Amino acid sequence: MKFHHHRGRILAFVFFIGSAIQPATLLHAQRFTERHHILNPLSMRLTTVADSNTTELTWIPTFQGWGGFEGYLLSDDEHAWGSHLGAVAEIVRVGNTESLAVMSALEHVANAQNDISFNPRAVWWEEGLFYTQRLASAPNTYWQLGYYHRCKHEVDNLELNLERVLIYGSLAGKYMTQAAVGQSLSTLALRADLFTIYRDYRTPRLPHTTVQPSYENLIATLGANWHYRAALPLKQLGWYAKAHLRLTAFSDRSGFVDRFSRLERVTANGGVSLGLSVESPQAGGGRLELGLRYEYLADPEIRPFPAPQHLLTAGFTFLAPQIW
């Protein structure tokens, strides 16, 4: 396969260093590759740290990741198969109250338009650096601030003359809280992104004002997601439910400052998922999630001419043990 533009970026995945992440649910209008998850290294407390309020430094304390595969049951003709991989590494932790971590992830989509019904169509990359702090007044509540760089590229589609390359980096702030009741765990996350880098290259090339929404006009996004997981009477089995809503604001202007002078449109995106969770009986083992996921995307980011899509998938994901 030929990856047009920034071919060397695939090498970045070799340096995935993963931490205690908290995948929870689909969250974003854009294809943020970690949109299925909430990343929160502090969800796993270090047993080597006796006092949570200590300022003791622990270097590279956690390393975890996720990976999965899915088939599309309902979609356009650009979506037949999908895969995703990701990892997070905690660089340093202060006691059990502060953390600095990095993440990297990718997502791949293939359509069925070749002789083996698996034609790679697009790939997304994401890298991020983020700081997390536990609230002293609420031990299961956290806030987070970070920067994420994202890009989407074509795969072996030069002959189609229908290409789209995207770059959309953002400053992101999160508020996260969780509550355990009996054998169930509920997680809520609120997130806001302010876009600092925004590029939308299309083939054939048309004025961005004629093809909307355009990422040249991205302003910000606001989102919320909720994740619930509960145990079943059968040993090591549970079930999960997830829901999300995301609002993305676009201007009709592309200048860095000019974007904020006028709001042209707001797109709404959302989704739900439901499935079975299989837990490992071994300490430190992982979890397998099998389920269905529905997602509505106002812009799937593949074709140069955006068209809203309803997507339904069936698939599996392997998760690290401390993931929400």
ZIJO-V819990 format. One record per residue. SS is DSSP state (h for helix, s for strand, l for the rest). PHI is phi in whole degrees, 0 to 359 (* if undefined). D_FIRST is the distance of its C-alpha to the first C-alpha in Angstrom with 2 decimals. Layout:
ss/phi/d_first
SS/PHI/D_FIRST
SS/PHI/D_FIRST
//
This chain:
ss/phi/d_first
l/*/0.00
l/252/3.78
s/259/6.47
l/285/9.53
l/73/12.80
l/53/13.75
h/300/10.72
h/294/13.45
h/294/14.19
h/295/11.97
h/293/14.69
h/298/17.21
h/292/16.44
h/298/17.74
h/264/21.00
l/305/21.49
l/233/25.18
l/247/26.60
l/232/30.08
l/294/32.36
l/257/30.57
s/229/31.95
l/300/29.59
l/231/31.78
l/191/30.38
l/296/28.32
l/223/29.68
l/244/27.96
l/294/27.57
l/288/24.50
l/278/21.60
l/292/22.78
l/294/20.62
l/261/23.95
l/292/25.70
l/280/26.35
l/224/28.29
s/248/31.17
l/267/30.79
l/211/34.21
h/303/34.67
h/287/38.44
h/294/38.36
l/254/38.57
l/280/41.81
l/278/42.22
l/287/45.05
l/283/45.65
l/261/46.85
l/290/50.38
l/246/51.10
l/297/48.59
l/267/50.35
l/290/50.17
l/259/48.41
l/298/47.14
s/267/43.66
s/235/41.07
s/266/37.94
l/47/34.57
l/283/36.43
l/221/33.65
s/206/29.99
s/212/28.33
s/199/25.22
s/209/23.79
s/195/20.92
s/195/20.62
s/214/19.09
s/210/20.45
s/244/20.68
s/270/21.97
s/266/25.38
s/220/26.12
l/186/23.72
l/276/22.57
l/277/20.04
l/264/17.15
l/242/17.80
l/233/17.68
s/221/16.25
s/214/16.08
s/219/15.83
s/208/17.35
s/222/18.24
s/194/20.84
s/202/23.61
s/223/26.69
s/240/28.92
s/277/32.51
s/285/33.46
s/207/37.19
s/232/39.67
s/256/43.28
l/56/45.30
l/237/43.87
l/240/44.13
s/223/41.54
s/209/37.93
s/239/35.27
s/220/31.69
s/236/28.04
s/221/25.09
s/209/21.31
s/202/19.07
s/218/15.86
s/224/15.33
s/229/12.50
s/235/13.32
s/234/12.13
s/258/14.35
l/255/15.69
l/266/15.14
l/208/13.73
l/288/15.54
l/251/14.75
l/56/15.45
l/214/12.35
s/245/10.01
s/306/8.15
s/245/10.32
s/202/11.10
s/221/11.46
s/241/14.83
s/241/16.24
s/210/19.94
s/228/22.28
s/211/26.06
s/231/29.39
s/213/32.37
s/250/36.02
s/235/37.76
s/225/41.53
s/276/43.63
s/285/46.64
l/295/49.88
l/279/51.70
s/215/49.16
s/297/47.44
s/253/44.80
s/234/43.89
s/219/41.50
s/233/40.31
s/213/37.15
s/223/35.99
s/200/32.62
s/235/29.98
s/234/26.39
s/252/23.54
s/226/20.79
s/207/17.88
s/234/15.44
s/226/12.33
s/277/10.17
s/227/6.59
l/52/5.90
l/237/9.69
h/299/11.31
h/290/13.12
h/285/14.73
l/57/16.66
l/226/16.92
s/233/15.44
s/210/16.92
s/243/16.59
s/236/19.22
s/226/21.05
s/212/24.02
s/266/25.85
s/210/29.18
s/276/32.28
s/232/32.84
s/237/36.04
s/227/36.54
s/236/39.57
s/227/39.21
s/213/41.86
s/220/42.15
s/217/45.04
s/254/45.64
s/230/48.16
l/62/48.96
l/262/45.80
s/243/43.75
s/223/41.80
s/244/41.28
s/231/39.12
s/234/39.23
s/224/37.11
s/244/37.59
s/218/35.14
s/228/35.25
s/236/32.61
s/248/33.53
s/278/30.65
s/250/30.82
s/234/27.49
s/206/26.31
s/223/23.93
s/218/22.62
s/264/20.69
s/234/20.36
s/231/19.43
l/291/21.83
l/279/23.94
l/228/27.13
l/304/29.85
h/298/29.11
h/289/32.61
h/265/31.83
l/234/28.83
l/239/29.89
l/283/29.27
l/247/27.50
h/289/26.35
h/295/28.19
h/246/31.27
s/300/30.50
s/248/33.64
s/197/33.64
s/225/33.17
s/231/35.59
s/212/34.75
s/217/36.31
s/218/35.13
s/226/37.09
s/224/36.26
s/231/38.69
s/226/38.57
s/219/41.49
s/278/42.41
l/256/43.44
l/301/46.43
l/289/44.23
l/301/43.37
l/68/39.99
s/252/39.11
s/208/38.97
s/225/37.67
s/223/36.07
s/223/36.10
s/221/34.28
s/211/34.80
s/209/33.74
s/215/34.60
s/220/33.07
s/243/34.48
s/238/32.64
s/259/34.71
s/237/33.74
l/261/35.90
l/256/36.21
l/231/36.03
l/249/33.27
l/296/35.37
l/303/35.25
l/274/38.92
h/299/39.30
h/303/36.95
h/273/39.73
h/276/42.45
l/204/41.50
l/264/39.82
l/263/38.32
s/198/36.82
s/230/35.97
s/257/33.34
s/249/33.86
s/225/31.26
s/195/32.01
s/183/31.39
s/219/32.82
s/213/31.73
s/209/33.76
s/187/33.26
s/256/34.41
s/247/34.21
s/246/34.52
s/265/35.86
l/285/35.90
l/283/39.54
l/273/38.85
l/297/39.51
l/83/36.33
l/286/34.29
l/259/31.73
s/222/31.64
s/246/29.64
s/248/29.65
s/241/29.26
s/187/29.81
s/253/29.37
s/223/28.37
s/253/29.19
s/218/27.89
s/252/28.78
s/241/26.64
l/294/28.24
l/213/24.88
l/291/21.64
l/74/19.82
l/261/17.14
l/281/18.92
l/291/20.75
l/247/23.93
l/302/24.69
l/216/26.31
l/303/27.74
s/223/26.39
s/260/27.97
s/241/25.50
s/234/26.66
s/231/24.70
s/234/25.68
s/190/24.13
s/223/24.82
s/219/24.64
s/265/25.81
s/236/27.85
l/292/29.77
l/296/33.50
l/266/35.01
l/289/32.79
l/300/34.95
//
